[in-house]
Amino acid sequence: MKKIKHILIFLVLSLFFSGCFVGDTVALPFRATGAVVNTVAPDVVGDTISGTGDVIDAVIPF
């Protein structure tokens, strides 16, 4: 039973540090703001803000 717990903890930690969370979490406000701005401003402005979130997500390696 302890071995199963250790394996589950290892899997959760490996998913956490694989890059699934940190970059997406930091980029989320930019993506959301870009979507909101797209409704009230020209698409170029909102797409630029959303693009900033994509660049942040790509730059953060974890």
Long-range contacts (C-beta under 8 A, 24 or more apart in sequence): 17-62, 18-62, 19-60, 19-61, 19-62, 22-60, 22-62, 23-56, 23-57, 23-58, 23-59, 23-60, 23-61, 23-62, 24-57, 26-56, 26-57, 26-60, 27-53, 27-54, 27-56, 27-57, 27-60, 28-53, 29-53, 30-56
